[in-house]
């Protein structure tokens, strides 16, 4: 029944959009599995007709089955959710401009320039990953729900190379990033980028949750409280590696005030510099978060393996 319903819906959508409005331009559609590790389809110019929702866009461009009255995606291009071999739950999740949407796909509109990303992954550790970095330069360019958001960069050391690197790269995109000191306070409906060594930023309430792992922050990595080690996890929550001096991390989460917060940080200043150097689209593409080792190797987070 789910397959018939999806096929019927897809056929209806093939000829027209959901409404008479202008079709949004510059839309991208990505479908991956295992936290972005495997790209299934990546479309820079998906078919878009009239007003679209995230669900209608997916149905128009991929083979989809749904359940619960068409509001929940069961499979995309033959790949279904359910349970992994070990019994861990597996389902499809979606992000618009790197932000977990608060509504169902059929109730979320697609706007100009949006990057819609579907990923099939294990959610045994958390079903709430509020933000990911792999849609960069989103959400800095187009924000959320068609509204560009104010951007504030908070730096532990305003004149440091990592701080200046992050600001320069945002401004090169045309993003008018404001600069503030660490701990200036959350600004609801804003994008906050916190830059600095973990020992210098972890007192900021907006990023402290990362120390507690994915159930608290949605980030599959955690710093020791002394900031000297960075432990990386896989999707099942097992440790894949522990990094020490010279390691960096770029990740995104959400604070208690509902502001989206990115962190560009490290176990020491060299690690922060390596993280800032990876603050670009080519390094971050399709990653939920990204770690950089002391040798400069880039590790997707969560990682593969056990």
C-alpha positions as CSV (number, residue, x, y, z in Angstrom):
1,X,0.0,0.0,0.0
2,X,2.8,2.4,0.8
3,X,4.4,1.8,-2.6
4,X,1.1,2.3,-4.4
5,X,0.4,5.5,-2.5
6,X,3.9,6.9,-3.2
7,X,3.6,5.9,-6.9
8,X,0.2,7.6,-7.2
9,X,1.5,10.7,-5.5
10,X,4.6,10.8,-7.7
11,X,2.5,10.5,-10.8
12,X,0.3,13.4,-9.7
13,X,3.4,15.5,-9.0
14,X,5.0,14.7,-12.3
15,X,3.0,17.2,-14.3
16,X,2.8,20.1,-11.9
17,X,4.0,21.6,-8.7
18,X,2.0,21.8,-5.5
19,X,0.9,25.4,-6.2
20,X,0.8,28.1,-8.8
21,X,3.8,30.0,-7.4
22,X,7.2,30.4,-9.0
23,X,9.4,27.3,-8.7
24,X,12.4,27.9,-6.4
25,X,15.7,28.2,-8.2
26,X,19.2,27.0,-7.2
27,X,17.9,24.0,-5.3
28,X,20.2,21.0,-4.6
29,X,19.1,17.5,-3.6
30,X,21.4,15.0,-2.0
31,X,20.6,11.5,-0.9
32,X,23.2,9.6,1.2
33,X,23.4,6.8,3.8
34,X,25.5,6.2,6.9
35,X,25.9,9.8,7.9
36,X,26.9,10.9,4.5
37,X,29.6,8.3,4.0
38,X,27.9,6.9,0.9
39,X,26.4,9.2,-1.7
40,X,23.4,7.6,-3.5
41,X,22.3,10.6,-5.6
42,X,23.5,14.1,-5.7
43,X,21.6,16.5,-8.0
44,X,22.6,20.1,-8.5
45,X,19.6,20.8,-10.6
46,X,16.7,18.5,-9.5
47,X,13.4,18.7,-11.3
48,X,11.4,21.5,-9.6
49,X,7.9,22.6,-10.7
50,X,5.8,25.3,-9.0
51,X,5.8,25.4,-5.3
52,X,7.5,22.4,-3.7
53,X,7.7,20.8,-0.3
54,X,10.7,18.6,0.7
55,X,8.5,15.6,0.2
56,X,7.2,16.6,-3.3
57,X,10.8,17.4,-4.4
58,X,12.0,14.0,-3.3
59,X,9.0,12.2,-5.0
60,X,9.6,14.1,-8.2
61,X,13.3,13.1,-8.4
62,X,13.6,9.7,-6.7
63,X,11.7,6.4,-6.4
64,X,10.1,6.7,-3.0
65,X,7.7,4.6,-0.8
66,X,6.0,6.1,2.2
67,X,3.9,5.1,5.2
68,X,1.6,6.7,7.7
69,X,-0.5,8.3,5.1
70,X,2.4,9.5,2.9
71,X,4.0,11.6,5.6
72,X,6.9,9.3,6.4
73,X,9.6,8.1,4.0
74,X,10.0,4.4,4.2
75,X,12.4,3.9,1.3
76,X,14.3,5.9,-1.3
77,X,15.4,4.2,-4.5
78,X,14.8,0.8,-2.9
79,X,16.8,1.4,0.3
80,X,14.6,1.1,3.3
81,X,14.8,1.9,7.0
82,X,14.1,-0.6,9.7
83,X,16.9,-2.4,11.7
84,X,20.5,-3.0,11.0
85,X,22.0,-6.5,11.3
86,X,22.8,-5.9,15.0
87,X,19.3,-4.7,15.7
88,X,20.0,-1.0,15.9
89,X,17.2,1.2,14.4
90,X,17.8,2.7,10.9
91,X,15.7,5.4,9.3
92,X,15.7,8.3,6.8
93,X,16.3,11.8,8.2
94,X,16.4,15.1,6.3
95,X,18.1,18.5,6.6
96,X,17.4,21.7,4.8
97,X,20.6,23.9,4.5
98,X,22.2,21.7,7.2
99,X,19.5,22.2,9.7
100,X,17.1,19.5,11.0
101,X,13.6,20.7,10.1
102,X,11.1,20.9,12.9
103,X,8.2,19.6,10.7
104,X,7.5,16.7,8.5
105,X,8.8,16.7,4.9
106,X,5.3,17.2,3.5
107,X,4.9,20.4,5.6
108,X,8.3,21.9,4.9
109,X,8.5,24.3,1.9
110,X,11.5,24.4,-0.4
111,X,12.8,27.9,-0.9
112,X,15.2,29.6,-3.3
113,X,18.7,28.1,-3.0
114,X,17.9,25.4,-0.5
115,X,20.0,22.3,-0.2
116,X,17.8,19.4,0.8
117,X,19.7,16.4,2.2
118,X,18.3,13.0,3.0
119,X,20.4,10.5,4.9
120,X,19.7,6.9,6.1
121,X,21.4,6.2,9.3
122,X,21.5,4.4,12.7
123,X,19.7,6.5,15.4
124,X,20.4,4.2,18.3
125,X,22.6,7.0,19.9
126,X,20.2,9.9,19.2
127,X,17.3,10.7,16.9
128,X,18.1,14.4,17.2
129,X,21.1,15.7,15.2
130,X,20.0,19.3,15.1
131,X,22.5,20.6,12.6
132,X,25.3,19.3,10.3
133,X,28.2,20.9,8.5
134,X,28.1,19.1,5.2
135,X,25.8,21.6,3.4
136,X,28.3,24.5,3.7
137,X,28.1,27.3,2.6
138,X,24.6,26.7,3.9
139,X,23.0,27.7,6.2
140,X,25.1,30.9,6.0
141,X,23.9,31.9,2.6
142,X,20.1,31.1,2.6
143,X,19.3,30.5,6.3
144,X,16.1,28.6,7.0
145,X,12.5,28.8,5.7
146,X,13.6,31.3,3.1
147,X,15.0,33.7,5.6
148,X,18.7,34.6,5.8
149,X,19.9,34.6,9.4
150,X,22.3,37.0,11.2
151,X,25.7,35.5,11.7
152,X,28.0,36.1,14.6
153,X,31.5,34.8,15.0
154,X,32.7,34.5,18.6
155,X,36.4,34.1,19.0
156,X,38.5,33.2,22.0
157,X,41.2,35.4,20.5
158,X,39.9,37.9,18.0
159,X,43.2,38.5,16.3
160,X,44.2,34.9,16.0
161,X,44.8,33.3,12.6
162,X,41.8,30.8,13.0
163,X,39.4,33.6,13.9
164,X,40.5,35.7,10.9
165,X,40.4,32.7,8.6
166,X,36.8,31.9,9.5
167,X,35.7,35.5,9.2
168,X,37.4,36.0,5.9
169,X,35.8,32.9,4.4
170,X,32.4,33.9,5.4
171,X,32.8,37.4,4.1
172,X,34.2,36.0,0.8
173,X,30.7,34.4,0.4
174,X,29.1,37.8,1.0
175,X,28.0,36.9,4.5
176,X,28.2,40.0,6.8
177,X,29.5,38.2,9.8
178,X,29.6,40.2,13.1
179,X,32.4,39.5,15.5
180,X,32.0,39.2,19.3
181,X,33.8,37.8,22.3
182,X,33.2,34.3,23.6
183,X,30.1,34.1,25.9
184,X,28.3,37.1,24.5
185,X,25.0,35.3,25.0
186,X,22.8,33.3,22.6
187,X,20.8,35.2,20.0
188,X,17.7,33.2,19.0
189,X,17.2,32.6,15.3
190,X,20.9,33.4,14.7
191,X,23.9,31.5,13.4
192,X,26.7,31.5,15.9
193,X,30.3,30.3,15.0
194,X,32.5,29.8,18.0
195,X,36.2,29.7,17.2
196,X,39.0,28.8,19.7
197,X,40.8,26.1,21.6
198,X,38.4,23.9,23.5
199,X,39.8,25.0,26.9
200,X,39.0,28.5,25.9
201,X,35.4,28.0,24.6
202,X,33.9,25.1,26.5
203,X,32.6,27.3,29.3
204,X,30.2,28.8,26.7
205,X,26.8,27.1,27.5
206,X,26.1,26.9,23.8
207,X,28.9,24.4,23.1
208,X,29.3,22.6,26.5
209,X,26.9,19.8,25.4
210,X,29.6,18.5,23.0
211,X,31.5,17.1,26.0
212,X,28.6,14.7,26.7
213,X,28.4,13.1,23.3
214,X,25.7,12.7,20.7
215,X,22.7,12.3,23.0
216,X,23.3,15.8,24.3
217,X,24.6,17.6,21.2
218,X,24.0,15.4,18.2
219,X,27.8,15.5,17.6
220,X,29.5,12.1,17.5
221,X,32.6,13.3,19.2
222,X,33.5,14.5,22.6
223,X,36.3,16.5,24.2
224,X,37.7,15.6,27.6
225,X,36.9,18.3,30.1
226,X,40.6,19.3,30.1
227,X,40.5,19.7,26.3
228,X,43.5,17.6,25.7
229,X,41.8,14.7,23.9
230,X,39.1,14.5,21.2
231,X,37.3,11.1,21.1
232,X,35.6,10.2,17.8
233,X,32.6,7.8,17.7
234,X,30.9,5.8,15.0
235,X,27.2,5.8,14.4
236,X,26.7,3.0,17.0
237,X,28.4,5.1,19.6
238,X,31.6,3.0,19.7
239,X,35.0,4.8,19.9
240,X,36.9,4.8,16.6
241,X,39.9,6.8,17.6
242,X,41.1,9.3,20.2
243,X,43.1,12.3,19.0
244,X,45.5,14.3,21.1
245,X,47.6,17.4,20.5
246,X,47.1,19.1,17.1
247,X,43.6,17.8,16.5
248,X,40.7,20.0,15.4
249,X,36.9,19.7,15.0
250,X,34.2,21.4,13.0
251,X,30.7,20.6,14.2
252,X,27.3,22.1,14.5
253,X,24.7,21.8,17.2
254,X,21.9,23.8,18.8
255,X,21.8,25.6,22.1
256,X,19.0,25.9,24.6
257,X,17.9,29.2,23.0
258,X,17.4,27.5,19.6
259,X,20.3,29.2,18.0
260,X,22.3,27.1,15.6
261,X,25.9,27.0,16.8
262,X,29.0,25.9,14.8
263,X,32.3,25.2,16.5
264,X,35.7,25.5,15.0
265,X,37.9,24.2,17.7
266,X,40.8,21.9,18.7
267,X,42.9,20.3,21.5
268,X,45.4,23.2,21.1
269,X,46.0,26.2,19.0
270,X,47.5,24.1,16.2
271,X,44.4,22.0,16.1
272,X,42.2,25.1,15.9
273,X,44.3,26.3,12.9
274,X,43.8,23.0,11.2
275,X,40.1,23.1,11.8
276,X,39.8,26.7,10.5
277,X,41.8,25.6,7.4
278,X,39.1,23.0,6.7
279,X,36.3,25.6,7.0
280,X,35.3,25.3,3.3
281,X,32.9,23.5,1.1
282,X,35.3,20.9,-0.4
283,X,36.4,19.7,3.0
284,X,33.0,19.7,4.7
285,X,30.9,18.3,1.8
286,X,28.4,15.6,2.9
287,X,29.9,15.3,6.5
288,X,27.8,15.6,9.6
289,X,31.0,16.9,11.3
290,X,34.7,16.8,10.5
291,X,37.8,16.1,12.6
292,X,41.3,16.9,11.5
293,X,44.3,15.0,12.9
294,X,47.7,16.4,13.8
295,X,49.0,15.3,10.4
296,X,46.2,17.1,8.6
297,X,44.2,14.0,7.8
298,X,40.4,14.8,7.6
299,X,38.1,12.3,9.3
300,X,34.3,12.3,8.9
301,X,32.4,12.3,12.1
302,X,30.8,9.9,12.9
303,X,33.4,7.5,11.5
304,X,33.2,4.0,10.1
305,X,34.4,0.9,12.0
306,X,34.0,-0.4,15.4
